[in-house]
Amino acid sequence: MLPAPFIAAAIFCFGLVIGSFLNVCIVRIPGGKSIVSPPSACPKCGAQIRPYDNIPVVSWLLLRGKCRGCKTPISAIYPTVELLSALLFIGCYLAFGLTIDALKWAVFSALIVVLIFTDLRERILPDVINFSGFAAGLVLSFFTLPSDGAAAWLARHALGSPLPLPVISFADALLGAAVGSSLLWLVSEGYFRLRHREGMGLGDVKMMLLIGAFLGPKLTLLTILAGSLLGSILGLTFILVSRKGRDYELPFGTFLGIAAVLVMFFGSPVVQWYQSLLMVR
């Protein structure tokens, strides 16, 4: 066994590398461009970025956030995504150990990071991320123990006998996806019928397919609640401070993504506390 600090350092570096790749996804996927080719280049002068100028975080700092050739400023989003990805990967390792659960949540974190920043930059939640993430959540559910309890409760009361754990875990993933996407679709449809204009895009509904498949129904509901609170508090604060109009489009997917990450790490104790408060068994 390798020493824990060595493992943590390796995971952190791996997270930086993955974050660099996520930057490519964030920039190219909304425009329908390939994430494989051509190689990364300065969007201003077109100069191909050299390998030594493409070291996550470090190169941005050494270049003082500018292109080596034309000195065009490089957005701070790039090192932010890289560092955030590394920290999330480390968080998954510290919270879940060197396990398949940690891998599952690292994959979830990477997908959510892409969605947070594409929505923040472009107001787009790409289908390719939402649907591939939904599929990944269903597949990974077979290899992790069920933690939600909703499917197990339904199996006991509807069938009278327990189901195999992988089946229960898969059922939790399906229930989570169904609950999350259906609830947001109902809110979106209700708003449209009342106000006769779109208040929430279907991208948010599809995003909840992904989130629900990973989190299960209980944590998915908590994510929607937390995302709505974040959107109300932070979004309205931003609108007031920046003096945006009342029709300014808030990136609700960004708030849902932030909430999903928080719920991933801290949601289970909250759900357990709430269940004990209601005396739910």
C-alpha positions as CSV (number, residue, x, y, z in Angstrom):
1,M,0.0,0.0,0.0
2,L,1.2,3.5,-0.9
3,P,1.3,6.1,1.9
4,A,-1.9,8.1,2.2
5,P,-0.2,11.5,1.5
6,F,1.3,10.1,-1.7
7,I,-2.1,8.8,-2.9
8,A,-3.7,12.2,-2.0
9,A,-1.0,14.1,-4.0
10,A,-1.4,11.7,-7.0
11,I,-5.2,12.2,-6.9
12,F,-4.8,16.0,-6.7
13,C,-2.5,16.0,-9.7
14,F,-4.9,13.7,-11.6
15,G,-7.7,16.1,-10.8
16,L,-5.8,19.0,-12.2
17,V,-5.2,17.1,-15.4
18,I,-8.9,16.2,-15.6
19,G,-9.8,19.8,-14.9
20,S,-7.7,20.9,-17.9
21,F,-9.7,18.5,-20.1
22,L,-13.0,19.8,-18.6
23,N,-12.0,23.2,-19.7
24,V,-11.8,21.9,-23.3
25,C,-15.3,20.4,-22.8
26,I,-16.7,23.7,-21.4
27,V,-15.3,25.8,-24.3
28,R,-16.0,23.4,-27.2
29,I,-19.1,21.4,-26.5
30,P,-21.6,24.3,-26.5
31,G,-20.3,25.2,-30.0
32,G,-20.6,21.6,-31.3
33,K,-16.8,21.4,-31.7
34,S,-14.7,18.3,-31.2
35,I,-13.0,17.9,-27.8
36,V,-10.2,15.9,-29.4
37,S,-8.9,18.1,-32.2
38,P,-7.5,20.5,-33.1
39,P,-5.0,21.1,-30.2
40,S,-5.7,24.0,-27.9
41,A,-4.8,27.4,-29.2
42,C,-5.1,31.1,-28.3
43,P,-8.5,32.2,-29.5
44,K,-7.1,35.7,-30.4
45,C,-3.9,35.0,-32.3
46,G,-4.4,31.3,-33.1
47,A,-1.0,30.2,-31.8
48,Q,-1.0,26.6,-30.6
49,I,-0.5,26.3,-26.9
50,R,2.9,24.6,-26.2
51,P,2.9,21.7,-23.7
52,Y,4.9,23.7,-21.2
53,D,2.3,26.5,-21.4
54,N,-0.5,24.0,-20.7
55,I,0.4,22.8,-17.2
56,P,-2.7,23.1,-15.1
57,V,-2.8,26.3,-12.9
58,V,1.0,26.6,-13.0
59,S,1.3,27.8,-16.6
60,W,-1.5,30.4,-16.1
61,L,0.3,31.8,-13.0
62,L,3.7,31.9,-14.7
63,L,2.2,33.6,-17.8
64,R,0.3,36.0,-15.5
65,G,-2.9,35.0,-17.1
66,K,-1.9,36.1,-20.6
67,C,-1.1,34.4,-24.0
68,R,2.7,34.1,-24.4
69,G,2.5,35.4,-28.0
70,C,-0.1,38.2,-28.2
71,K,-0.5,38.9,-24.5
72,T,-4.3,38.6,-24.7
73,P,-5.7,38.0,-21.2
74,I,-6.7,34.4,-20.5
75,S,-9.8,34.0,-18.4
76,A,-9.3,33.0,-14.7
77,I,-12.0,30.4,-15.3
78,Y,-9.4,28.0,-16.7
79,P,-7.3,27.7,-13.5
80,T,-10.5,27.9,-11.4
81,V,-11.9,24.8,-13.1
82,E,-8.6,22.9,-12.8
83,L,-8.1,23.7,-9.2
84,L,-11.8,23.1,-8.4
85,S,-11.7,19.7,-10.1
86,A,-8.5,18.7,-8.1
87,L,-10.1,19.8,-4.8
88,L,-13.3,17.9,-5.6
89,F,-11.3,14.7,-6.4
90,I,-9.4,15.1,-3.1
91,G,-12.7,15.6,-1.3
92,C,-14.1,12.4,-2.8
93,Y,-11.0,10.5,-1.7
94,L,-11.1,11.9,1.8
95,A,-14.9,11.3,2.2
96,F,-15.2,7.9,0.6
97,G,-11.7,6.4,0.6
98,L,-10.0,4.6,-2.3
99,T,-13.2,2.9,-3.3
100,I,-15.6,2.5,-6.2
101,D,-17.8,5.1,-4.4
102,A,-15.0,7.6,-4.6
103,L,-14.7,6.9,-8.3
104,K,-18.5,7.3,-8.8
105,W,-18.5,10.7,-7.0
106,A,-15.4,11.9,-8.8
107,V,-17.2,11.2,-12.2
108,F,-20.2,13.0,-10.9
109,S,-18.1,15.9,-9.8
110,A,-16.5,16.2,-13.2
111,L,-19.8,16.2,-15.0
112,I,-21.3,18.8,-12.7
113,V,-18.3,21.1,-13.1
114,V,-18.8,21.1,-16.9
115,L,-22.5,21.8,-16.5
116,I,-21.9,24.6,-13.9
117,F,-19.5,26.5,-16.1
118,T,-21.2,26.0,-19.5
119,D,-24.4,27.3,-18.0
120,L,-22.6,30.2,-16.3
121,R,-20.8,31.1,-19.6
122,E,-23.3,30.2,-22.3
123,R,-26.6,29.5,-20.5
124,I,-26.4,26.0,-22.0
125,L,-26.7,22.6,-20.4
126,P,-25.4,20.3,-23.2
127,D,-27.5,17.2,-23.9
128,V,-24.3,15.1,-24.5
129,I,-23.3,15.8,-20.9
130,N,-26.7,15.3,-19.4
131,F,-27.5,12.1,-21.1
132,S,-24.1,10.5,-20.9
133,G,-24.0,11.4,-17.2
134,F,-27.5,9.9,-16.7
135,A,-26.2,6.7,-18.3
136,A,-23.0,6.7,-16.2
137,G,-25.1,7.1,-13.0
138,L,-27.3,4.1,-13.9
139,V,-24.2,2.0,-14.7
140,L,-22.3,2.9,-11.6
141,S,-25.3,2.3,-9.4
142,F,-24.8,-1.5,-10.0
143,F,-21.4,-1.3,-8.4
144,T,-22.2,0.7,-5.3
145,L,-24.3,-0.1,-2.3
146,P,-27.8,1.5,-2.1
147,S,-27.9,4.4,0.4
148,D,-31.2,6.2,-0.4
149,G,-33.6,3.6,1.0
150,A,-36.6,4.5,-1.2
151,A,-36.3,1.5,-3.4
152,A,-35.7,-0.8,-0.5
153,W,-38.8,0.5,1.2
154,L,-40.9,0.1,-1.9
155,A,-39.6,-3.5,-2.3
156,R,-40.5,-4.4,1.2
157,H,-44.0,-3.0,1.0
158,A,-44.9,-3.9,-2.6
159,L,-43.1,-7.3,-2.9
160,G,-42.8,-8.4,0.7
161,S,-39.3,-9.6,0.1
162,P,-35.9,-7.9,-0.4
163,L,-34.3,-7.6,-3.8
164,P,-30.6,-8.0,-4.6
165,L,-28.6,-5.0,-3.6
166,P,-27.5,-4.0,-7.2
167,V,-31.1,-4.1,-8.3
168,I,-32.1,-1.8,-5.3
169,S,-29.3,0.6,-6.1
170,F,-30.3,0.7,-9.8
171,A,-33.9,1.3,-8.8
172,D,-32.8,4.2,-6.5
173,A,-31.0,5.7,-9.5
174,L,-34.1,5.4,-11.7
175,L,-36.4,6.8,-9.0
176,G,-34.0,9.7,-8.4
177,A,-33.9,10.6,-12.1
178,A,-37.7,10.3,-12.4
179,V,-38.4,12.4,-9.3
180,G,-35.9,15.1,-10.1
181,S,-36.7,15.6,-13.8
182,S,-40.5,15.2,-13.3
183,L,-40.6,17.8,-10.6
184,L,-38.7,20.4,-12.6
185,W,-40.7,19.7,-15.7
186,L,-44.0,20.3,-13.7
187,V,-42.6,23.6,-12.4
188,S,-41.5,24.6,-15.8
189,E,-44.8,23.7,-17.4
190,G,-46.8,25.3,-14.7
191,Y,-44.8,28.6,-15.0
192,F,-45.3,28.6,-18.8
193,R,-49.1,28.1,-18.5
194,L,-49.4,30.8,-15.8
195,R,-47.1,33.4,-17.4
196,H,-47.3,32.3,-21.0
197,R,-43.5,32.5,-21.4
198,E,-40.7,30.1,-20.6
199,G,-39.2,30.4,-17.2
200,M,-37.0,27.4,-17.1
201,G,-35.3,25.6,-20.0
202,L,-35.6,21.8,-20.6
203,G,-31.8,21.7,-20.0
204,D,-32.5,22.0,-16.3
205,V,-35.0,19.1,-16.5
206,K,-32.4,16.9,-18.3
207,M,-29.7,17.9,-15.8
208,M,-31.9,16.5,-13.1
209,L,-31.9,13.1,-14.9
210,L,-28.1,13.1,-14.3
211,I,-28.2,14.3,-10.8
212,G,-31.1,12.0,-9.8
213,A,-29.3,8.9,-11.2
214,F,-26.4,9.6,-9.0
215,L,-28.1,10.9,-5.8
216,G,-31.3,9.0,-5.6
217,P,-34.8,10.5,-4.8
218,K,-34.2,11.9,-1.3
219,L,-30.9,13.7,-2.0
220,T,-32.3,14.8,-5.4
221,L,-35.2,16.6,-3.6
222,L,-32.7,18.2,-1.2
223,T,-30.7,19.3,-4.2
224,I,-33.7,21.0,-5.8
225,L,-34.5,22.8,-2.5
226,A,-30.9,23.9,-2.0
227,G,-30.5,25.0,-5.6
228,S,-33.7,27.0,-5.4
229,L,-32.5,28.7,-2.2
230,L,-29.1,29.5,-3.7
231,G,-30.7,30.8,-6.9
232,S,-33.1,33.0,-4.9
233,I,-30.5,34.4,-2.5
234,L,-27.4,34.7,-4.7
235,G,-29.2,35.3,-8.0
236,L,-31.4,38.1,-6.6
237,T,-28.4,39.7,-4.8
238,F,-26.5,39.7,-8.1
239,I,-29.4,41.3,-10.0
240,L,-29.8,44.0,-7.3
241,V,-26.0,44.7,-7.1
242,S,-25.5,44.7,-10.9
243,R,-28.9,46.5,-11.5
244,K,-30.0,43.9,-14.1
245,G,-33.6,44.0,-15.3
246,R,-36.3,41.7,-13.9
247,D,-36.1,39.6,-17.1
248,Y,-32.4,38.8,-16.6
249,E,-31.9,35.1,-17.2
250,L,-30.3,33.4,-14.1
251,P,-28.2,30.3,-14.7
252,F,-30.4,28.0,-12.6
253,G,-28.3,25.0,-13.7
254,T,-25.3,26.6,-12.1
255,F,-27.1,26.8,-8.8
256,L,-28.4,23.2,-9.1
257,G,-24.9,22.1,-9.8
258,I,-23.4,23.8,-6.8
259,A,-26.2,22.4,-4.6
260,A,-25.6,18.9,-6.0
261,V,-22.0,19.0,-5.0
262,L,-22.8,20.3,-1.5
263,V,-25.5,17.6,-1.2
264,M,-23.0,14.9,-2.4
265,F,-20.8,15.6,0.6
266,F,-23.2,16.8,3.3
267,G,-26.7,15.8,2.2
268,S,-27.0,12.4,3.9
269,P,-26.8,13.7,7.5
270,V,-29.4,16.4,6.6
271,V,-31.8,13.7,5.2
272,Q,-31.3,11.5,8.3
273,W,-31.9,14.4,10.6
274,Y,-35.1,15.3,8.8
275,Q,-36.3,11.7,8.8
276,S,-35.7,11.4,12.5
277,L,-37.5,14.7,13.0
278,L,-40.6,13.3,11.2
279,M,-40.1,9.9,12.9
280,V,-39.9,8.3,9.5
281,R,-38.5,4.7,9.5
